Amino acid sequence: MAHALALLPLASLVQGVIEDSLGADPVAALTHATGDWALRLLLLGLALTPLRRLTGQAWPIRFRRLVGLYAFFYAFLHLAVFLVLDLGGYWTQIFEDIVKRPYITVGFAAWMLLVPLAFTSTRGWMRRLGRRWAQLHRLVYAVGVLAVLHFLWLVKSDLREPLVYAAILAVLLGARLWWRLRRPPGQAPARGA
């Protein structure tokens, strides 16, 4: 069921391509939709630990890896649509765009930080890396900040939607900081924090 829900946006996009219903600029529609879903799933993944803490239930954590991998999947699609369809195969132009356009710089940085997180998301990597696994996966906080910044800098006029995402991220990161500051000295952080 969780996989079906996570793939529903992709199915909707594929249907839009088949039916030619993505509007006047289908490449822009695909780029924006895949980016939106990458960011939404990233924020959902970040919301699962606070949800566990608030409810006292363990079930949200069982979905964290799945949600994180789907966030990476949509971020991968977002970058692939940009490289293949928007740049039309002129991949060397990406390096020029990374240098010239700050929103592409931070978006690409966010994607690059997601790669090791997706690669090391298995139980085997958790065992191999031990405590360093949790340290590595704290990069997701930086990814969240960079992804929201990417969206904020991309939007030219109506900032309402990216500001909503920024507010959600601020609440999620603020809750973590609050719990960390309230933890007695010497006490280990709660698992999944």
C-alpha positions as CSV (number, residue, x, y, z in Angstrom):
1,M,0.0,0.0,0.0
2,A,2.8,2.4,0.9
3,H,4.6,1.7,-2.4
4,A,1.4,2.3,-4.3
5,L,0.8,5.7,-2.6
6,A,4.4,6.7,-3.2
7,L,4.1,5.8,-6.9
8,L,0.8,7.5,-7.4
9,P,2.3,10.8,-8.4
10,L,4.5,9.1,-11.0
11,A,1.5,7.3,-12.4
12,S,-0.3,10.6,-12.7
13,L,2.6,12.1,-14.5
14,V,2.9,9.2,-16.9
15,Q,-0.8,9.5,-17.6
16,G,-0.4,13.2,-18.2
17,V,2.4,12.5,-20.7
18,I,0.3,9.8,-22.5
19,E,-2.8,12.0,-22.6
20,D,-0.7,15.1,-23.5
21,S,-2.4,16.9,-20.6
22,L,0.6,18.5,-18.9
23,G,0.0,21.9,-20.4
24,A,1.8,24.2,-22.8
25,D,5.2,23.3,-21.4
26,P,5.2,19.6,-20.4
27,V,8.9,19.5,-19.6
28,A,8.5,22.3,-17.1
29,A,5.4,20.5,-15.6
30,L,7.4,17.3,-15.2
31,T,10.4,19.1,-13.7
32,H,8.3,21.0,-11.2
33,A,6.1,18.0,-10.3
34,T,9.0,15.6,-9.7
35,G,10.8,18.3,-7.6
36,D,7.6,19.0,-5.6
37,W,7.2,15.3,-4.8
38,A,10.9,14.9,-3.9
39,L,10.5,17.8,-1.4
40,R,7.2,16.6,0.0
41,L,8.5,13.1,0.6
42,L,11.7,14.5,2.1
43,L,9.6,16.5,4.6
44,L,7.4,13.6,5.3
45,G,10.4,11.5,6.1
46,L,11.6,14.2,8.4
47,A,8.2,14.3,10.1
48,L,8.2,10.6,11.0
49,T,10.5,10.9,14.0
50,P,8.6,13.8,15.6
51,L,5.4,11.9,14.9
52,R,6.8,8.9,16.7
53,R,7.9,11.0,19.6
54,L,4.5,12.8,19.9
55,T,2.4,9.6,19.6
56,G,4.6,7.3,21.4
57,Q,4.0,4.8,18.6
58,A,6.9,3.0,16.7
59,W,5.0,2.5,13.4
60,P,6.1,5.8,11.8
61,I,9.8,4.8,11.9
62,R,9.0,1.7,9.9
63,F,8.2,3.9,6.9
64,R,11.1,6.3,7.2
65,R,13.5,4.4,4.9
66,L,10.8,3.8,2.3
67,V,9.8,7.4,2.3
68,G,13.4,8.6,2.1
69,L,14.2,6.3,-0.8
70,Y,11.1,7.5,-2.7
71,A,12.2,11.1,-2.0
72,F,15.5,10.2,-3.6
73,F,13.7,8.5,-6.5
74,Y,11.7,11.7,-7.2
75,A,14.8,13.8,-6.8
76,F,16.6,11.5,-9.3
77,L,13.6,11.9,-11.7
78,H,13.7,15.7,-11.2
79,L,17.4,15.8,-12.1
80,A,17.0,13.4,-15.0
81,V,14.1,15.4,-16.5
82,F,16.2,18.5,-16.3
83,L,19.3,16.9,-17.8
84,V,17.6,14.9,-20.6
85,L,14.5,16.8,-21.5
86,D,15.3,20.4,-20.5
87,L,18.9,20.5,-21.5
88,G,18.3,18.1,-24.4
89,G,21.4,16.1,-23.8
90,Y,23.8,19.0,-23.5
91,W,24.9,17.7,-20.2
92,T,28.1,19.8,-20.1
93,Q,25.8,22.8,-19.8
94,I,24.9,21.6,-16.3
95,F,28.3,22.6,-15.0
96,E,27.8,26.1,-16.4
97,D,24.3,26.3,-14.9
98,I,25.7,25.1,-11.5
99,V,28.1,28.0,-11.5
100,K,25.8,30.6,-13.0
101,R,22.5,29.9,-11.3
102,P,22.5,29.7,-7.4
103,Y,19.2,27.8,-7.3
104,I,20.7,25.0,-9.5
105,T,23.9,25.1,-7.3
106,V,21.9,24.4,-4.1
107,G,19.6,21.9,-5.8
108,F,22.5,19.9,-7.2
109,A,24.2,20.0,-3.8
110,A,21.1,18.7,-2.2
111,W,20.9,15.9,-4.7
112,M,24.6,15.0,-4.2
113,L,24.0,14.8,-0.5
114,L,21.1,12.5,-1.0
115,V,23.1,10.0,-3.1
116,P,25.2,8.6,-0.1
117,L,22.0,8.5,2.1
118,A,20.2,6.4,-0.5
119,F,23.2,4.2,-1.1
120,T,23.7,3.5,2.6
121,S,20.1,3.0,3.6
122,T,20.3,-0.8,3.8
123,R,20.6,-2.8,7.1
124,G,24.0,-4.0,5.8
125,W,25.3,-0.5,5.6
126,M,23.9,0.3,9.0
127,R,25.9,-2.6,10.5
128,R,29.1,-1.7,8.5
129,L,29.0,2.0,9.5
130,G,27.8,1.6,13.1
131,R,27.5,4.9,14.9
132,R,28.8,6.7,11.8
133,W,25.7,5.7,9.9
134,A,23.5,7.9,12.1
135,Q,26.1,10.8,11.7
136,L,26.0,10.4,8.0
137,H,22.2,10.3,7.8
138,R,22.1,13.6,9.7
139,L,23.0,15.1,6.3
140,V,19.2,14.9,5.6
141,Y,18.8,18.1,7.6
142,A,21.2,19.9,5.3
143,V,19.4,18.3,2.3
144,G,16.1,19.7,3.6
145,V,17.5,23.2,4.0
146,L,19.1,23.1,0.5
147,A,16.0,21.7,-1.1
148,V,13.8,24.4,0.3
149,L,16.3,27.1,-0.6
150,H,16.4,25.6,-4.2
151,F,12.7,26.1,-4.4
152,L,12.7,29.6,-2.9
153,W,15.3,30.8,-5.3
154,L,13.7,29.1,-8.3
155,V,10.3,30.8,-7.7
156,K,10.3,34.3,-9.2
157,S,7.1,35.9,-7.9
158,D,4.6,33.9,-5.8
159,L,6.6,32.7,-2.8
160,R,3.7,31.3,-0.8
161,E,4.3,27.6,-1.7
162,P,8.0,27.5,-1.0
163,L,7.4,29.5,2.2
164,V,5.0,26.9,3.4
165,Y,7.6,24.2,2.8
166,A,10.2,26.4,4.6
167,A,7.8,26.8,7.6
168,I,7.2,23.0,7.8
169,L,11.0,22.4,7.7
170,A,11.5,25.0,10.4
171,V,9.0,23.3,12.6
172,L,10.5,19.9,12.0
173,L,14.1,21.0,12.6
174,G,13.0,23.2,15.5
175,A,11.3,20.3,17.3
176,R,14.5,18.3,17.0
177,L,16.5,21.2,18.4
178,W,14.0,21.6,21.2
179,W,14.2,18.0,22.2
180,R,18.0,18.0,22.0
181,L,18.3,21.0,24.3
182,R,15.9,19.5,26.8
183,R,17.8,16.3,27.0
184,P,19.8,15.9,30.2
185,P,23.6,16.1,29.8
186,G,25.2,12.8,29.0
187,Q,21.9,11.1,27.9
188,A,22.0,9.5,24.5
189,P,19.6,10.9,21.9
190,A,16.4,8.9,21.3
191,R,16.8,6.3,18.5
192,G,15.7,7.8,15.2
193,A,16.3,11.4,16.3
